[in-house]
Amino acid sequence: MPAMLTTFPRLLLQHASARASAPAMREKEYGIWQTHSWADMAALVERVACGLHQAGLQRGEHMIVVGAHRPRLYATMLAAQSLGAIPIPLYQDAVAAECVFPINNADVRFAMVEDQEQVDKMLEAREHCPQLAHIYFDDPRGLRNYADTGLAALDELIAAGQVFAQQHPDFFKEQIEQVQPADVAAMFFTSGTTGNPKGVVHTHATLIDRAQAGAEFDRLSPNEDVLAYLPLAWIGQNIFSYAQWLVCGYVVNCPESAATVTIDLKEIGPTYYFAPPRVFEGLLTSVTIRMEDAGRLKRGMFQHFMAHAQKVGPALMDGKPVGLLDKLKYQVGNWLVYGPLRNNLGFSRVRVAYTAGEAIGPDLFSFYRSIGINLKQLYGSTETAVFVCLQPDHEARADTVGVPCKGVEIKVADNGEILVKSSGLLKEYYKNPKATAEVLTADGWYHTSDAGFIDAHGHLKIIDRVKDVGRIKGGSHDGAMFAPKYVENKLKFFPQIKEVVAYGDQRERVCVMINIDFDAVGNWAERRNLPYAGYTDLAQKPEVYQLIKECIEKVNADLAADELLAGSQVSRFLVLHKELDADDGELTRTNKVRRGFIAEKYQPLVDALYADKAEQYIETVVKFEDGRTGKVSATLKLSDAQTFAPVKAAA
């Protein structure tokens, strides 16, 4: 159905009518998968909606939803939308203080949360949000003796709603009929890298339009299986497991917990999969660690067939001609290595896999495609309802983010900024007309703040954020472009490096602060009988510094061959004594580096890098999960890295 004619609750009722017994969602509980049909979901949504109506939820009012993926939380979002109210999913790992601004900004009176942890958070936030009158919880464990005003179990709400629905059998459908496609469907708060988060307002029409565009592009059907494990507050996961779920009618599977995602992934074997590059990096790192610990025969077989896969696998995936002997050898490798590996990763049934949010390393991208996984990239944002550019089958490349999909126009401004026109653009930033006017032009173009260009094949290439692209000032590279995100991503392509923060704008050289990947480097150290007492100790080992230095110099050699970015080579570096953490304000909840905040917090380290010091003492305040604070201190080593003369392009 065209997006302009429907809403999410109407789509639910269509599936419940046409495919009543077909599975809509699965939830793993106590190790067993429980199936909820479309008819079950529709009945549950009706009861929750009637309960919320009785409790006083009004049309146009906001309601926050916090928790992991649970059918009853999905039902709550649909119930709110059925009444013309607006669900706002928040990050379940956000601390109470981070919830205060969204709750107050949207005048929220109702909250639906998953469990005791989230109830405690809401009760703490309520001290600063007195209007938060109703808090409902899904999982009652640990909450028996809570007697706070307005706190109630979702079961109570459902029971009251069931009675109301029996007394008013037409109420639910009448409410759904009043909801229009142009009505606001949901609000998503941005990660707030430079200040308070902004509420991105989307209508039913914008979200459904983009969900349909993505579904048509990859020929999605009701037969798809999706694993929902990333935060529902992130619009990427919301589109894949909510908007497209209702548009296509496929099955969404909810893991038992964050700890069981890997096991649940193998059990479900999704056909349609989405993850940011860090998830694919983590999976490959675990494979690498296990193969390093394997016996000589198994390791040798793996290395032999993986070398062949890297040679011919991407060509086979792209439908290009490959010699008969190479095809036969690849088939043998598929029986012995690639097939078992896909199965072990949980990707044995994947038809389409997407990654987005950050650049993905060419080696990482090539690895997955070489073993027969159709991994592709997409480009979009919260404001564009995700789907702006997608990579067609047989045209997936690591250095682009695809071609504009249906309903999208793209142009590049004089300063290199990407502008987008689409029927999936945000309606506005909530209560922020100034910010809305800054990103939306009068003639409907959205300013993405990303710098990039369209290549000769019509694919979009992203370089960096416009505001982050700077210039080297002074030295041999005076005036050269500095693209910090580009440099950071190239370094993060190495499995030993988890996070990077690069500085260099208006300076004569580039310096970086690095987080090692504790699992990968720890395993590397153990195989070399290198003892360590923890992250801080391991990070400062001379051997680890040498390992990181080699990675940096490989990147520098790459950058030297790029005429535009040769000046972005890294001159000095240090390895941080602690992992960057969202709870400490150093990362956003979507794990993006807050470069400006880190520069202020670690000012002595930045100054020491540029002052050519050999070491620097630092003491850092950290926040623990229970809200307590502590201090971590260390004397960090600072090291030089070799840079290379720019390679002149051949005439």
MITORPA-316674 format. One record per residue: x, y, z of N, C-alpha, C in turn. Coordinates in pm, whole numbers, plus 50000, padded with zeros to 5 digits. Layout:
BEGIN
XYZXYZXYZ/...
This chain:
BEGIN
500854988150000500005000050000500895012450000/500585022649920501385034849919501465041150058/502635046950091502855052450224501835063150259/501395070950159500485082050188499085077250227/498825064050216497475059050243497385050550370/498495048550440498435039050551499235043950673/499065036650782499765039450908500235026050965/501075026551066501575014051125500465005651187/499535011351266498445002951320497584996551211/497355003751100496574997850991497314986050928/498624987550914499424976350860499314964150952/499334966451083499184955451180497864948251158/496784955851146495464949751129495364942350996/496024947550893496024940550762496674926850774/497834926150841498524913250858497684903950945/497074909451051496274901151142495044895551071/494544903050973493374898450898493754888350791/494804891350715495174882950601496004870750641/496794871950751497734861350788497684859150939/496504857050990496284856851136497224847451210/497444835451159498244825551232499724825751197/500104833951099501524834751059502334840951173/503584836451193504394842251302504764856851273/504624865251374505004879251362506284881951439/506374876451560507554878451643507874865451717/509154863851746509584853051836510394859251948/510234853752066510974858652182511584846652254/512864847452284513504836352355513384838652505/512764828952571512564829952715512924816752779/513834817352878514304805152946514854795052846/515514800152741516154791552643515244785852537/513944789552540512974784152443512364795552363/512264793852232511674804052146510144803452154/509534814652192508074815852199507624823852076/506604818752006506124825451884504834833051910/504774845251857503564853551865503064855851722/501824851651695501264853451561500804867851541/500454871151417499934884651390498614887051464/497794876651475496534878051551496824880451699/497834873351753498234875351893498684889851915/499494894851822500014908451836498884918751830/497954916851738496834926251724495984926451850/495734914551908494934913852031495664920552147/496984918252155497784924452261497804939552248/498004944452124498034958952101496694965252139/495594958452107494264963752142494134965352293/494554955152368494424955752514495304966752574/496534967752524497434978252577496874992052543/496384993652419495825006552378494635010452464/493755000952490492585003952573492995007252716/494015000152765494525003052899495135016852909/495915020552808496545033852806495485044852794/494445042152714493355051952701492685054252836/492425043552908491815044853040492725052253137/494025050153121494985056753211495155071553179/494645075753061494655090053029495615094452921/496215085052846497115088852736496305095752626/496725107652588495965115952494496565115752354/495735118652254496175120052116497225131152108/498335128652039499385138652025500365139052141/500105131152246500985130952363502155121352338/503265123652409504445115152393504515104652503/505095093252469505285082452566506645076052541/507475075052645508795068852623508715053752644/509555046752568509665032152575511145029052591/511495021752699512905018952727513085004152759/513964997752685514254983752714514824976652593/515114963952612515584955752500514384952052414/514644944752307513564940952215512674930452282/511414934152303510414925352362509094927352289/508374916652254507104918252183506144927952253/506144927852387505204936352458505614951052453/506894953752434507314967752415506974972352273/507114963452176506674966652039505164969352039/504414960952112502964962652120502614976052183/503414980452279503164993352344503345004852245/504385004052163504585014452062503415014851965/502975003151921501825002551830500545007351898/500415004352026499225008552100499185023752111/500325029752143500395044352151500035050552016/500595045051908500305050151773498835048251737/498215037651786496795035151758495905045951819/496365051751930495615062351997495985076251946/496915076651848497375089651798498445095751885/498975087951981500095092552065501415089151996/502505093952054503805093051985504835086052074/505245073852038506285067152117507665073152092/508455073652199509845078252190510725067252251/511385059052170512315049152227513585056052276/514015052752396515265058052452516255046552470/517545049852474518595039652488518525033252626/518495019952629518375013152758519645013952841/520785017052778522015018352857522315032752898/521405042052865521575055952908521345056853058/522105065253127521905067253271520715076653292/520215077253414519005085053444519135099653401/520315105453423520505119653390520325122253240/520675112253157520535113853012519075113052967/518225107153051516805105953017516025118553052/516575126853139515835138453190515485148253078/516445151652993516165161552888515075156752792/515155144552736514065140052646512695139952714/512645135552841511365134752912510765148652930/511605158152970511105171852991510835179052860/511715176952762511555183552632510245179552566/509845166852581508635161852516507435161452612/507595167152733506485167552831505895153652854/506735144052878506305130052888505665127253024/504455121253021503775116953143503785101753158/503955094653046503865080053045505195073753004/505575063153075506775055553039506475040753046/506955033352947506885018752948508315013652947/508695006153049510075001353059510084986153075/511264980553056511364965953052511424959553190/512284964853280512584957353402512974966453518/513454960353626513794967653748514854978253723/515864975053643516914984753615516344997553555/515424995953460514845007753394513855014953486/513155007553572512265013853670513075022753764/514185017553815515045025453904515495038253835/515815037053708516275048553630515165059053618/513955054453589512825063753574512475070453707/512535062753816512235068553947513275079153985/514535076553947515585086453972515375098853884/515025096553757514795107853666513585115953708/512595109453772511355116153808511575127453908/512675127153981512985138154073513145151253997/513555150253870513725162253786512615163253681/511715153453680510615153253582509315150253656/508805159653734507625156853818506375153053740/506345156453609505155153153529505105138353491/506195130853513506235116553476505385108753577/504095107753549503135102453646502955087353639/503115081553518502805067353499504045059853449/504475049753524505605041353483505125026853486/505115020453370504705006453359505934997853330/505944985553385507094976653362506614963253309/507434957153223507114944353160507514932653248/508754932953299509304921853378509204925353526/508404917853605508184921453746509284917153843/510284909853796511314904753887511994915953965/512024914354098512694924054184511844936054221/510624936754171509804948754191508624946654286/508604935254355507454931854439507194942254548/508244947354608508074956454722508144971254685/508124974354558508104988354515506674993654530/506555004954598505215010454621505135024954574/505945028554476505985042454429504695046154356/504295058554371503075063554308503175062454155/502125057254092502085056653946502855045253885/503455036453970504205025053919503285012953912/503215006453796502314994953781502874985253678/502454972653690502874962353595502094963653465/502754960353356502084960253225500914950453227/501064939553302499974929753312498684936153364/498824945253462497634952053516496984960753408/497834967553331497324976153223496584967753119/497174956253084496564947452985495214942053035/495174938153163493934932753220492824943353217/493174955653255492174966453252491744969353109/492704968953018492394971452877491494960852818/491684948252861490864937352810489394939252849/489174943352973487814945953020487174957252939/487954968052919487444979552843487124975652699/488004967452639487804963252499486534954852484/486254946452586485024938352580483774947152591/483894957852669482754966952687482584976352567/483704979152497483664988452383484364981652264/483714971852202484374963652098484814971451974/484244982951948484614990551828485635001651855/485955003751981486795015252019488165014951950/488825003451954490185002251901490255005751752/489384999651673489405002151528488995016551496/488085022151575487695036151554488865045551578/489655042351681490835050651711491855049851597/492055037651546493035035751437492605043451312/491295043551284490795050651166491035065651175/491125070851296491355085251314492805089251288/493715079551298495145082451278495425083651129/496065094651089496335097350948497825095650916/498155092050792499565090250753500445102450781/499865114450773500645126550797500845129550946/500185121551033500355123451177501745118851219/502235124551328503555120551380503475106251432/504425097851388504435083651427505405080851540/506545087751541507575085051641508545096751647/509275097351757510335107451769511605100551818/512705103851755514005097951788514965109051827/515605107551941516555117851984517945114751929/518565125051872519925123551820520885121451936/522115117351905523055113952011523635126052083/523445137952030523855150052102525355151152122/526125150352012527585150952023528075164852064/527285175352038527755188952066526845196652161/525895190052224524975196952315523805188052347/522665194152383521475186152410521035178752286/520525166452302520015159252184518805166352125/518585164051996517425170051928516415159051897/515135162251917514075152751887513715153151740/514005142351667513725141751524512315136151505/511435144151448510025140751434509765134251298/509215122051300508865114951176507385111251176/506775112051059505375108051044505275093451000/504055088051003503845074550949504265074150803/503925084550729504215084850584505705084450556/506515092250631507955092650602508625079450635/508295073650750508925061050790508485049550700/507205048950668506715038050583507245039350441/507345051750392507895053950257509315048450246/510165051550346511545046750340511625031650361/510765026350449510745011850470510375004650341/509405010250268508995004250140510095005250036/510775016750032511855018649935512955008349956/513345006150082514374996150113513904982050081/512634979250109512084965850083512054962849934/511654972649853511624970749708513024968849652/513964976649703515344976149654515934962149668/515674955749783516264942549809515244931249801/514074934049743513054923849719512734915949847/512484923349954512144916850082510734911150076/510534900050147509234893350146508834889750289/507614884650308507204880250443508014868350494/508834862350407509604850450448510924853750517/511244866750530512514870350593512474867750744/513644864750800513834863850945514854874450985/514524882351086515404893251131515684891351280/516924893651321517264893451464517384907851511/516544911651609516534925451661517354925951789/518534931851783519424931551899520094945051927/520084954151830520644967451851519594976251917/519974987351980518994995552053517835000151964/516614998852015515425003251941515425018451925/516155025352012516235040052003517055044551883/517865035551828518655038751709517755036551589/517585046651507516605045751398516935034651299/518205031151286518565020151196517875007251237/517995003651365517324991451412515814993151407/515325005051435513875007551434513285005351295/514005009951192513525007951054513524993051018/514614986051052514734972051013513784962951089/513584965551220512804955951300511414961051336/511064973251296509724978451326509024983051198/509584993251131508924998751012508854988250899/510014982150867509994972050760509284959250803/509304956250931508554944750984507074946250951/506524958150975505104960450949504794962150800/505754967650725505554969150580505604955450510/506584947250546506794934550476506044922850541/505854923550672505194912450740506114900750768/507434903250779508344892250811508424890050962/509294880851004509364877051146510534884151212/510264890651326511304896851407511574888051528/512844884851551513244876051660513964883951768/513524882251893514074889752006514974880552089/516264883652100517174875252179516774875052326/517244864952397516934864052540517614875252617/518874878152584519604888952650520784892852562/521464903452600522634907952523523714897152523/523784889452631524824879252644524574867252553/523324865252510523004853452428522854856652280/523144869152239522924873252099523654864152001/524914860952030525704852751937525084838951920/524644832952031524004819752026522674820651952/521894831051985520574832651923520694835251773/521744842351734522004844951592522184831851516/522924822551576523154809451512521854801351505/521054802251612519814794351616518794799151513/518694812351499517694818151408518164817451263/519454820551240519964821051103519194831151021/519294844251054518504854450984518794854650834/517784858950758517964860450613518284874950577/517974884050669518144898550647518784903750774/519984909550760520794912650879521374926650868/521454933350981521984946950984522854948651107/524024954651088524934957251200525924968151163/526334976351259527404986051231528734978651213/529724985151151531004978351128531634972351253/531434978851370532084973651492531614959451524/530354956051490529854942451515530554932551421/530674936251293531384927551198532864926451235/533444937351284534844937051330534984927351446/534034928151542534094919351659533984904651621/533094901551527532934887651482534214882551416/534824891051330536054886851263537204885451362/537254894551461538294893551563538174880351638/536944876251671536764863551744537194851751656/536914852451525537354841851433538884841351428/539494853151418540964854051410541614848251535/541064851851651541624846851778541514831651785/540344826251746540154811851753541054804451656/541274810151536542144803451439543604803951482/543984814551553545364815251603545604804751710/544534800951779544654790751884544424776551831/544064775351702543754762151644545054754451615/544894741451587546054733151553546644737151419/547874732351393548594736351272547864732351145/547304720051142546614715151022545384723750991/544564726051094543334733751075543664748151036/544684753651102545084767551073545604768650930/546394758850888546944758950753545844757850647/544864748950671543764747350578542954760350569/542704766550685541954779050688542664789850607/543964791350631544734801850562544794799250411/544934786650371545034783250229543734786650156/542614782050211541344784350143540874798850156/541234805650265540864819750276541624828150174/542864824450147543634831650045542954830149908/542424818149881541714815949755540384823549753/539714823749869538444831049878538654845849851/539704851549907539994865749885540264868449737/540824858449668541184860049527539954859549436/539034849949461537924848149367536534850349428/536424850249561535124851349627534344863849591/534964875949604534224888049568533774888249423/534584882849333534194882249191532984873149173/532964861749241531804852749234530564859649290/530724866949401529594873949462529054884849370/529954890849292529544901649201529094896449065/529064883149047528594877448921529574878848807/530854880448839531884881848734532414868148695/532944866848572533444853748528534674849248608/534694836448643535814830448718536134817148651/537414813948641537864801548576537274789148641/537124778348563536504766048611537274760048729/538614759448719539414753748828539264761948956/539254775248940539074783949057537704781849119/536674779849034535324777349084535284764249164/535924753649108535944740649175536664741549309/537804748549310538564749949434537744757849537/537024768049490536194775949581535084767149639/534534757949556533474749049604534004739649713/535224734749693535844726249796536024734349924/536514746749907536674755750023535344758450092/534284758950013532944761350069532514749650158/532844737250114532504725550194533334724950323/534624728150309535544726150422535644738150516/535544750350462535844762350544534704772550542/534344777550424533424789150418532044785850472/531504774050433530174770050480530124768450631/531044760450690531074759150836531304772550907/532114781250845532374794350906531114802950905/530404803250791529134810750785528154805450889/528104792250901527184786150996527564789851140/528844789851167529334793051302529054807551337/529084816351237528804830451260527304833251269/526484823751224525034825851222524544831651091/525394831150986525064837450858524774827250747/524434815050783524254804750681523054807650590/522064815350639520874818250556520794832750509/521784840850543521704855150510521654857350359/520624864450316520494867950174520984882150150/520704890950245521164904850239521654908950378/522884914050385523424919450510523874933750485/523524942650575523904956750558524754961450675/525634970950644526364977950749526284992850721/526275000750828526155015250814526595021750944/526665034950944527005042351064528445047151065/529355038851015530775042251004531315035950876/532515040350835533155033850721533595019850762/533585010650668534044997050694535334994750617/536284988250680537584985950617537464976950495/538244979650390538174971450268538484956650295/539444953850385539784939950415538624932950486/537994940150579536854934650652535684932150557/535414941950473534324941050375534574929250281/535804928350232536174917750138536084903950203/536454903150332536414890250402535014884150398/534014892050436532654886750442532114883350303/532384891850206531894889150071532634877150010/533904875350048534674864349990534194850650039/533564850050157533074836950206531584835050174/531044843650085529694841350035528594848650109/528944859050186527924866950256527714879950179/526474882650140526164894350056526114906950143/527294910950192527414922850277527484935350189/526634945150221526584957550144526544969350240/526734981350185526694993450266525485001850229/525015009450328523965019150300524335032350367/523645042850325523895056150380522565062550416/522525068450533521335075450578521565080750718/520525086250777520635092050910519265091950976/519235096051101517945096951172517005106151096/517545117351048516705127450982516165122850846/516825113250783516385108550650515645095150657/515335090550780514705077350799515525066350732/516825067350744517835057450704518095056650555/517115052850474517425048850336517595060750241/518865064350217519205074550117519925067750001/521035060950031521785053449929521925038949972/521845029949876522015015649900522885009849789/523614999349823524434992849721523654981549654/523494982149522522824971049452523664958349460/522994946749450523734934149437524684935349318/525864929649330526914929749227527594943449212/527234953249296527914966249289528354970849428/528674961349514529074964749650530574967549655/530934979449704532344983149715532584989449853/533794987349904534114992250039534235007350045/534545013849931534835028149936533655036949897/532465031149877531275039149847530125034649938/529045042549938527875038750018526665036249928/526885034449800525815030449710525225041649627/524115038449564523445047849473522155052649539/521685064549502520415069449560519285059549531/518515056349634517405046949614516135054549574/515075047249555513825052749505513365064849589/512985075549520512455087249588513495096649645/514765094849608515845103049665516565110749554/516805123449580517685131549494518875136049579/520055136649516521265140949586521975151449503/522495161749571523385171149504524495174949601/525605179449545526775183149626526925198349622/526945204649740527105219149750528535223149716/528745236049699530075241149662531145237649765/530745236549893531725233249997531895218150015/531285210249925531425195649930530365188650013/529425196350073528395190150157527355183050072/526915171250120525875163550053524515169150094/523685172249995522305176650020521365165849967/520295163250043519365152450010517935157750003/517215153349901515775155949893515095142249886/514135139849977513535126649986512165127750052/511295118150022509995117850088510095111650227/511325108650270511525103050405512175112850501/512185125750465512845135550552512025138550677/512735142150783512075145850907511045157050886/510045157250972509075168150969509695180651030/510425178751143511055189951213511885184351328/512685193251388513255190451519512255195751621/511895187651718510835191051812511205203451894/510315213251893510495225751969511815232651937/512295231151816513595237051781513545242151637/512735252651613512605257751475513925263051418/514795268151505516085273451456516925262151397/517015250951469517805239551419517155233651295/515815233451290515105228351172515445236751049/515425250051067515715259150955517155257750908/518045253750996519465252150959519685240150868/518845229850881519075217550803518105215850687/516925222150692515935220750585515775233950510/516035233650378515875245850299514405247850262/514085259650217512695262850181512205254050067/513125249849978512705241449865512915226449890/513065222650019513015208450055514305200750056/515455207450054516735200450060517205199450205/517725187750240518245185450376519775186050375/520345194050464521805195050479522285183550567/523055174250509523485162450584524665165250676/525425175850649526675179050721527805169350686/527565160350590528615151150544529255156550416/530565155250409531285159350287531525147050201/531305148550070531515137249980531315141049835/531235131049748531025133649605530455121249539/529855123149422529335112049341530435107849244/530785094949244531865090449155531345087849014/532235083348926531895081548784530835070748762/530665061848861529685051048847528345054748912/528225067148959526985071349022526855067649168/527955062649227527955059049369528415070949453/527845071949573528215082749665529415078549749/530385087549761531535085449849531505095849959/531645091750084531665100850198533105102150247/533535114750266534895117250314534905118950465/534045127750517534055131250659532875140450687/532715144450811531755155050844532315168250793/531465176750736531935189550679532665197850784/532075198550904532675206951009533995201351059/534235188451037535475182251087536605182650985/536285184850858537345185650757538115198550779/539385197150811540205208950842541405210050751/542345218350794543575220550716544785219750808/545855213950754547135214150824547715228150810/548235233550920548765247250917550245246950955/551095250850860552525250950884553165237750846/554495236950856555215224650824555235221950675/555665210050640555825206550498554495204250427/553405202350504552095199750442551155211550461/551685223450475550875235350500549725236450399/548505237750452547325239350366546695226350320/547325214750354546775201850311545485198750386/544595191050320543335187050383543605177450499/542815179150608542865169950721541455164650744/541295151450728539975145050747540095135150862/539785139550985540025131051103539295117751100/538005117951060537225105551060537825095450963/538325100350849538935091650749540165084750809/540995092650878542205087150940541825077251051/540865081151135540425072551245539915059151193/539095059751090538525047251036539585038250975/540555044050906541625035850847542405028450956/542605035151070543315028551180542445017951248/541145020751257540245011151322540034998551238/540494998851112540384986851030541274975651084/542294979051164543164968951224542454962851345/542414949651358541684943451470542264947051607/543544951451611544164954951740543714968751791/543084976651704542724990451740541204991651748/540714995851864539264996651885538725010651858/539385020951914538945034751894540145043651868/539915054451794540965064151762540375078151769/541145087451823540765101651819541935109251758/541685115651642542745122451567542615137651579/543745144451592543795159151596544815164151495/544565175751438545505181151340545055194051275/543755197351287543245209551224543945221851281/544445230351192545155242651228546445239851305/546965227751292548265224151350549165219351238/550455218051266551385214651157551545199651136/550925191651221551005177051204549825170451274/549635157551244548505149951299549005140951412/548275141151523548555132251636547275124751672/547425112551724546245104551758546375098451897/545205096451961545095088752085544335076052051/544815064852102544305051752059543825043352177/542715036252156542285025352244542605012252176/543325003452244543544990152187542294981652208/542124971352124541084961352146541644951352247/541084951552368541654943752479541674928752448/540614923552386540564909152356541624905352253/541684913052144542614909652035544074911252080/544374922552146545764924852189546114915752306/545124912952392545364903752504545724889852453/545004885152353545314872052295546684872152228/546984883152158548294884752093549414884152198/549194890852312550204891152419550384877352481/549294870252504549364857052568550144847252482/549944847952350550674838852261552154841852257/552534853752303553954857452309554494857152452/553704850752542554084849652684554404863252745/553594873252708553784886852759552784889052873/553244889352998552304890653111551744904753122/550514905953171549914919153194548864918053304/548634929053374547744928853491546354934353461/546124939353340544824945153306544984954453187/543924961653154543944970153035545054980653043/545124987953154546094998953166547524993953152/547804982653217549154976953211549484972453069/548544965153006548784960152870548974971652771/548164982152785548204993352690549565000252686/550304999952798551575007252805552804998452782/552604985852745553744977052717554494982052592/555824982352596556604986552477556274978152354/556014965052375555694956352262554364960352197/553424964752280552114969152227552294982152150/553124991052202553395003552131554025000751994/554914990851988555534987351861554494981651764/553574973451818552504967651736551624978751677/551244988451760550374999451715551145008451618/552415010451645553245018751556553285012751415/553394999551405553414993051273552094995251199/550984994651274549664997151213549595011451159/550055021051240550005035151201550855037551077/552025031351072552915033750959552375027550830/551635016650842550965011150723549915020950671/549165027050762548165037050722548855049250661/549965053550721550705064950667551175062350524/551635050050498552075046550363550905047350265/549715043050311548495044150229548155058750201/548195066850306547835081050293548815088450202/550085084350204551095090950121550765089549972/550025078849938549665076449798548415084249757/547775091049854546575098749826546935113549821/546865119249703547315133049684546595142849777/545295140749798544515150049881544835148750030/545115136350074545195133750218546595129950267/547605132150184548975128750225549395136450350/548825148450369549155156550485548515151650613/547615141750604546925136450722547665124650786/548905122050742549685111350803549935114350951/549955103651033550085105051178551565105851217/551915116651287553305118751329553585113151468/552625114851562552835110351700551565103751751/551735094951849550565088051904550815084052049/549715080752116549775074652249548645064652260/548795055152350547735045552378547125049152512/545825051952512545135056452633545125045652741/545065050052865545115041252982543765035253017/542695039952952541345034652977540585034352846/539555025952842538715025352722537735037052721/537575043252607536595054052593535205048152617/534375055852689533105050352737531995060652725/530815056152682529655065152673529245070252811/529405061952916529035066253051529925077553101/531135078553045532055089353083531935101252988/530965100752896530725111952805531655112352685/532535102152671533545102552565533015097252431/531975088852437531315083752318529835086852327/529175087552213527715088552212527155074552238/525825073652255525215060552278525275051652154/525595057552039525795049451918527285047551891/528095049751996529545047251993530305055951894/529855068351876530615077851797531495086151891/532725088651849533685096051931533255110651944/533265115852067532975130152090534325137352097/534855140551980536235145451967536505158052049/535565167652044535745180152117535775178152267/534855169952319534795167052462536085160152508/536575150652426537795143352461539005152752462/539025162252368540135171852362540215179952491/539035183952544539015191552670539395182652788/538825170752792539055161752905540515157452914/541125155152798542515150352794543465161052740/543175173552772544005184752723545495182752752/545875178152874547315176052900547955166052804/547205155952761547745145952669547915151752529/546915159552484547005165952352548205175552351/548315183552456549445193052464550785185752464/550855174552537552115167052545552495161052409/551495156552332551775151152198552425161652109/551885173852116552405184452029553645191252086/553945188552214555155194352275556335184752268/556155173452198557205163452180557685157152311/556805156452410557165149852535557225134752514/558025128052598558165113452587557135106352674/556645113152778555625107252863554815118252931/553625114452982552755124253046551885117253150/551825122753271550975117453375549545122553355/548555113853375547145117753361546325110753469/545375118053523544435112453621543025115153570/542235104753559540925105853495539815100853586/538735108553594537545104253670536715095253580/536305083753633535465074453557534195071653636/533135068153562531835065153625531555050253611/531195043953724530865029653723529385027753692/529005015153661527625012253621526615015953728/527005014953856526055017853963525995032753997/526675041153917526605055553936527745061354019/528505052754089529655057654167530755062354073/531635070754124532775075354044534085071054110/535115070254029536445066954079537485073653992/538745070654018539825076853941540765066153887/541225068453764542235059953702543395069053665/544585065453708545745073853676546865065253617/547695071653536548815064553473549765074753413/551005070553395551975078453319552065072153181/551595079353080551505073752945552735076852863/553135067052782554235069252688553695076152564/554495084652503554145091252378555205087452276/554795083852157555745078252061555605084751924/556705084751848556705089951711556375078651613/555845082351498555605072751390556225078351263/556705069251177557335073651052556285078550953/556565089950891555695094850783556465093850652/555735094650541556335092150410556085103950317/557005105950226556835116450126555665112850036/554845122749997553705119849908554165113149780/553405102949738553725095749614553105103349498/553925107649406553425115149290552685105849194/551515110049150550755102049053551515101248922/551435089748858552125088048730551525097348625/552395102948542551925112248438551145104848333/
